[in-house]
Amino acid sequence: MIEKVENAYLAILRTVVIGASGIMLVAAVVFAASATTGLWGGVNERIKAPDVDREAVIRAVTVPAAANVPRGDTTSERSAATEGADPNQKHYDHAAAAIVAFSARQPGNQGALNQRMVADVIKQRAEAFDEPDLTEVFANGLARAIDGLLNDRRVQERVAGTSPVAVVNELLDAYTREFSDQVEAERRRISQARIESAERKANSLFFLSAAGVCFGLFLLIVFLSIFIKIEVNLRHLATAASQARPG
């Protein structure tokens, strides 16, 4: 009677062991697969080149509202000397020449602007962005946009109510604000992406640890099933031996 109970118990235990080992193996595979998604993912930390909307700049200058409220000084001067020719100088000179020509065309012009001084002002604004790539994008973008900005009818009408220099300063301020806003938005995106990437990696480490634990339990259960199999076989041999013994 006791032997039958023990055999029944071993049969149940064997079934439980097989089921548990299968569950542990599946769990280990699932956790390992979940871990790989976070460990191999990276963050694109390159700032997308801003593309300033010309209409946004013109509206900021020609619409008398909160749009013209300064959002902080982004034209802080940098005194660091650069060696050799500035690759962006051609952009500064092009924008400065367009501004000087615009000012000279206006009625009642009080005198010609100094093109070199205008170019230096634009350079200061461009170099306020501490990354060379952003400086180049700012200078190139302004050089490409300046003619369209200055020749816009709404800007021409704006000059009638003030001075050419004031309008030019407003245009430069508006362009710099729009550019700066896009850069800051990209930096916030990168910062958020870094946080999310760190969270994914932390979760991946947890899943990887869980996969290791599940696989370890799987091996333990496999060894347990082997011991159970050995015990069952020994019992069969003992039963056979007892039955074969002359009686």
C-alpha positions in Angstrom: 0.0 0.0 0.0 2.8 2.4 0.9 4.7 1.5 -2.2 1.7 2.3 -4.4 1.3 5.7 -2.7 5.0 6.5 -3.2 4.8 5.5 -6.9 1.7 7.7 -7.3 3.5 10.6 -5.6 6.5 10.1 -7.8 4.3 10.1 -10.9 2.6 13.3 -9.9 5.9 14.9 -9.0 7.4 14.0 -12.3 4.4 15.6 -14.2 4.8 18.8 -12.1 8.5 18.8 -12.7 8.1 18.5 -16.5 5.5 21.3 -16.5 7.5 23.6 -14.3 10.7 23.0 -16.4 8.8 23.9 -19.6 7.4 27.1 -18.0 10.9 28.1 -16.7 12.4 27.5 -20.2 9.7 29.6 -21.9 10.0 32.4 -19.3 13.8 32.4 -19.8 13.4 32.8 -23.6 10.8 35.5 -23.2 12.8 37.5 -20.7 16.0 37.2 -22.8 14.1 38.4 -25.9 12.7 41.4 -23.9 16.2 42.3 -22.6 17.7 42.5 -26.1 15.4 45.3 -27.3 16.7 47.7 -24.7 20.3 46.7 -24.6 20.8 47.2 -28.4 18.8 50.4 -28.8 20.6 53.8 -28.9 19.8 57.5 -28.8 20.2 59.7 -31.8 21.9 62.7 -30.1 22.5 64.7 -33.3 20.5 67.9 -33.3 18.3 68.1 -36.3 19.3 71.2 -38.4 16.8 74.0 -37.7 14.7 75.1 -40.7 13.5 78.6 -39.9 10.1 79.5 -41.4 10.3 82.7 -43.3 6.7 83.5 -42.6 7.2 83.1 -38.9 10.0 85.6 -39.0 8.0 88.1 -41.0 4.9 87.8 -38.7 7.1 88.3 -35.7 8.3 91.6 -37.2 5.2 92.9 -38.8 2.5 91.9 -36.3 2.6 94.3 -33.3 1.9 91.9 -30.5 3.5 89.6 -28.0 5.4 88.1 -30.8 8.0 90.9 -30.6 8.6 90.4 -26.9 12.3 89.4 -26.4 12.8 85.9 -25.2 16.3 86.3 -23.8 19.6 87.4 -25.3 21.0 84.8 -27.7 23.6 87.2 -29.2 26.2 87.1 -26.5 29.6 87.9 -27.8 32.4 85.3 -27.9 36.0 86.5 -27.8 37.6 83.2 -28.8 39.9 83.7 -31.7 39.7 81.4 -34.7 42.7 80.3 -36.8 42.6 80.7 -40.5 39.7 81.8 -42.7 36.2 81.4 -41.3 34.3 79.0 -43.6 31.1 80.9 -42.7 32.4 84.3 -43.6 30.9 84.1 -47.1 27.5 83.7 -45.5 28.0 86.6 -43.1 29.2 88.8 -46.0 26.3 87.9 -48.2 23.7 88.7 -45.5 25.5 91.9 -44.6 25.6 93.1 -48.2 21.9 92.4 -48.6 21.1 94.4 -45.4 23.3 97.3 -46.5 21.7 97.4 -49.9 18.2 97.2 -48.3 19.0 100.2 -46.0 20.5 102.2 -48.9 17.3 101.8 -50.9 15.0 103.3 -48.3 13.8 106.9 -48.6 15.3 109.3 -46.2 18.3 107.1 -45.5 20.5 108.8 -43.0 23.7 107.2 -44.2 25.2 103.9 -45.4 25.7 101.1 -43.0 29.2 99.6 -42.5 29.0 96.2 -44.1 31.9 94.9 -42.0 30.2 95.9 -38.8 26.9 94.3 -40.0 28.8 91.1 -40.8 30.4 91.0 -37.4 27.0 91.4 -35.7 25.6 88.5 -37.7 28.7 86.5 -36.9 28.2 87.1 -33.1 24.7 85.9 -33.4 25.7 82.7 -35.3 28.6 81.9 -32.9 26.3 82.3 -29.9 25.4 78.7 -30.6 28.4 76.9 -29.2 28.3 74.0 -31.7 30.1 74.6 -35.1 27.4 72.7 -37.0 24.7 75.0 -35.6 26.8 78.1 -36.4 27.2 77.0 -40.0 23.4 76.1 -40.3 22.5 79.5 -38.8 24.8 81.5 -41.1 23.9 79.6 -44.2 20.2 79.7 -43.5 20.2 83.4 -42.8 22.2 84.1 -46.0 19.6 82.1 -48.0 16.6 83.7 -46.3 17.7 87.3 -46.0 16.8 88.5 -49.5 13.3 87.1 -49.3 12.8 88.6 -45.9 14.0 92.1 -46.8 12.0 92.1 -50.1 8.7 91.0 -48.6 6.0 93.6 -49.0 5.0 93.5 -45.4 8.6 94.2 -44.3 8.8 97.1 -46.8 5.6 98.6 -45.3 7.0 98.1 -41.8 10.0 100.4 -42.7 7.6 103.2 -43.3 6.6 103.3 -39.7 10.2 103.1 -38.3 13.7 103.0 -39.6 15.5 100.4 -41.8 18.0 99.7 -39.0 15.2 99.0 -36.5 13.5 96.7 -39.0 16.7 94.8 -39.7 17.3 94.3 -36.0 13.8 93.1 -35.6 14.3 90.6 -38.4 17.6 89.4 -37.0 16.0 89.0 -33.5 13.0 87.1 -34.9 15.2 84.8 -37.0 17.5 84.1 -34.0 14.5 83.4 -31.8 13.0 80.9 -34.2 16.3 79.2 -34.7 17.0 79.1 -31.0 13.5 77.7 -30.3 14.1 74.8 -32.7 17.5 74.1 -31.2 16.0 74.0 -27.7 13.2 71.8 -28.8 15.8 69.3 -30.3 17.8 69.4 -27.1 14.7 68.6 -25.0 13.9 65.7 -27.4 17.5 64.4 -26.9 17.2 64.8 -23.1 13.9 62.9 -23.1 15.3 60.2 -25.4 18.3 59.7 -23.0 15.9 59.3 -20.1 13.8 56.8 -22.0 16.9 54.9 -23.2 18.2 54.7 -19.6 14.8 53.3 -18.5 14.9 50.7 -21.3 18.4 49.6 -20.4 17.4 49.3 -16.7 14.4 47.2 -17.7 16.6 45.1 -19.9 19.0 44.4 -17.1 16.0 43.3 -15.0 14.7 41.1 -17.8 18.2 39.6 -18.3 18.5 38.8 -14.6 15.1 37.3 -14.6 16.0 35.2 -17.7 19.1 34.0 -15.9 17.1 33.0 -12.8 14.5 31.2 -14.9 17.2 29.3 -16.8 18.9 28.4 -13.5 15.6 27.1 -12.2 15.1 25.2 -15.4 18.4 23.4 -15.0 17.7 22.7 -11.3 14.3 21.2 -12.2 15.9 19.1 -15.0 18.4 17.7 -12.5 15.5 17.0 -10.1 13.6 15.2 -12.9 16.7 13.1 -13.5 16.9 12.1 -9.8 13.2 11.3 -9.9 13.7 9.1 -13.0 16.6 7.3 -11.2 14.4 6.8 -8.1 11.6 5.3 -10.2 14.0 3.0 -12.1 15.5 1.8 -8.8 12.0 1.1 -7.4 11.2 -0.9 -10.6 14.4 -2.9 -10.2 13.7 -3.5 -6.5 10.2 -4.7 -7.3 11.5 -7.0 -10.1 14.2 -8.4 -7.8 11.7 -9.1 -5.0 9.4 -10.8 -7.4 12.2 -12.9 -8.8 13.4 -14.0 -5.4 12.4 -17.6 -4.7 9.8 -17.7 -2.2 
